[in-house]
Each structure stands twice: as C-alpha cells, then as structure tokens.
Amino acid sequence: MKIGISCYPTFGGSGLIASELGVGLAERGHEVHFITYASPGRLNIQVSGIFFHEVSVPDYPLFEYPPYSLALASKIAECVEKHGIELIHAHYAIPHTASALLARDIVGKDKLKVVTTLHGTDITLVGSDPSFLPVTKYSIERSDAVSVVSMFLKDEIDRVFSCRNDIKVIHNFINPLDYQCKDRESLHAIFAPKDEKILIHVSNFRKVKRIQDVIKIFIGVRKLMKTRLILIGDGPELNAAIESVKGENAYEDLIVLGSRDSVEEIIGSADLLLLPSETESFGMAALEAMAAGVPPLASNVGGLPEVIDDGITGCLTTVGDVDEMIRRAIELLSDENKRRQMGENARGAAFNKFNINTALDEYEDLYGNGLN
Ligand code: GMT
C-alpha cells in the first residue's frame, strides 16, 4: 500500500511509535510517506520505501496563530494527488485527524482512507477540553478506522465521548533488535564510577509526569545507598527538577542528558526506571526499560497495569505515594538477584507481548479489514 503518516515529530512516545511503525511497514514492502513539520527524531530514513514531506506554514502578519492544521491538510491532499497515497494514518487526533479528514474532503472520499491512532492526552487532557472536544469526537467518528494504545484509553473514550464507531486496541510495541544493549556494563561504569545504583527517568517533563516525585524518590533512596539519577528528555518541568536536586545537595549525582535520538543503550545501563506519572495511557518509557531488561517502578494508573505485571516485571504503586515508591525501590535495589530476575521477566514480556511483528500484523489488518 501507499501509506501516509502524520504525527508529532518530537521525542514523545506517539512520534516514536509512528516512526517505528512506518519503518516496519516499509520493511514489509509498503511505501510510507511521513507528512509532518519536521522529520521525526527517531525515524530511520535509510530504509528504502520511506519518504518525508515537510509541512511549512507561511508567515503572515495577520496570523497570530499560524494555521498548521490547514497547511497539513493541504500537504496531505497534495501528496495524495502526487504520490497516490491511499491511506493516511494520523497519530494523535489533534490536529492530525482533523487535517486528514479535510484532505479527504478535498481529494474525494473514494481516494483516501483515514485511520486514527489515539495515544493519550489527545483524549484524556487536550481532546476532552471543551475547546477541542467537538473536533475530537468528530475526528474519531469520521475516521475510517480507529485504534487506541490501551484498553484503558478505549474505556476513557467510551466514558467521555460515547462514540458510535468500533475502536480497536493495538498495544504499543518495541523492536527486539533495538534492545540488544551490549554495552550495559561499560556504560553503567561510566555513569556510576563509584558503583552507585542508577535510577533513570525518560519523559517530556510535563506536569503529568510528576517530576518532583522522581526527585523525591532519588533523594530518599540516595539517603540509604549510593545512587545517581539520569534524566533523559526535555520539557517545562526540567529546570525546576534540576533546582530541587541542587537544593538537596545531590547535584553531583544528577546526570542530565537532554533529548536523544537513541535511548536504548542508556536505559539499559540503569538499575531502575522511575515513572510516577499522574496518568499514562500506556507508558512507552516503561516498555522501553523492560525491553532493555530494566524493571520500571511506576504509578498504578491508566494503561500502566496493562504493561507492567506488579512484582513480576516491575513495580506498581499508588500515585503520589512517594514513601511507598522509595520503599519498593530500596527493596529491589538491595537485592541484585531479584532485580535482575525482574529485569529478565520484563525483557521477556516486552519481547513476547509487545513485539513489533504482532503490532504490524494488527495494523495491516486494520488498514485492510478494519475499515468502516
Ligand atoms: O499524550 C501525551 O502525553 C503525549 C504522548 C506522546 O506523544 O508521547 O504520550 C502518550 O502516548 C504515548 C505513546 O502511545 C504513551 O506511551 C503515553 O503513555 C501517552 N501519555 C499519556 O497518556 C500522558
């Protein structure tokens, strides 16, 4: 098929999934066209069958808010005409699905199918905000097929939008080939030269991630054992997090790495991943850690229980219960055999339950048989 993919090309999980999906589809012989304002950070453009079309929004004094959604719709319509794209897969409803639907109106309904994957805050926060709710509901109902990344998100859509269409759950996935993590020991020694334990947090540093809980856990654990904290990613809460660590005189044990194209090896060098989020429709960082053999310690919210089996492949704790999180972290970090076993279980679950090949089959089925 000739497939268009529209997504946020940032370092978030939805952009990552869209990129990996596109590459996987291209490897299966499809022609995949990414249509976004920048090439996704983790997109491997060396794969044959991958194309990238940049959406640019002209600057004009009248535009206080440059209309990206309209520029995207125009670009999709143009790509359909020029390259014969048959289907556009929109990741994150706002604005990608709305733009795709407009493009479908432009080129004709018989020429383009619109498939939407909902990722999380496009439903739980942004999409259900009154300023976007009608457009989100319309986007879901008018798509030719809709998928969500967890059962939790499907239930949320039923609760908030009561949409009439069929919604398929296709869990997020990893490619086992990306998680060989051969450098674990040497990287661990670089990040922890005094044989400290390594905690890691990977996110876009927004309020929903509860970064201050990450810091509190780090400080709490560090009181009892030599510990360092690695932060990967960037976002509005990062500076405050760094300041808090300085305030606790723990700055020497903080490693801030910013946004990175590839995180697999670095995550694999850690002992424990922290994800104490307020909500998480799936929790891609937890899955990435699991694939790297690192147990995640996460909140028991949203889709996280679908990813983590508490006590087997990681730890689930009540949101905001930092004392409990510190207790669970110390318990695991003090017992290397148990930690390693949990990491192995996590890796097995990631490779088997969340394998890219299963997800590719499910998406191909959605494109072929799942259309309304
Ligand atoms: O919705 C967001 O916060 C952004 C989005 C993203 O682009 O990373 O994250 C959501 O989608 C990810 C990929 O499906 C999920 O792993 C995240 O759990 C989800 N974030 C939230 O639900 C907060």
Residues whose N, C-alpha, C, O or C-beta is under 5 A from the ligand:
A	BS01	GMT	G12 G13 S14 G15 H119 G120 T121 D122 V149 V208 T279 E280 S281 F282 G283 M284
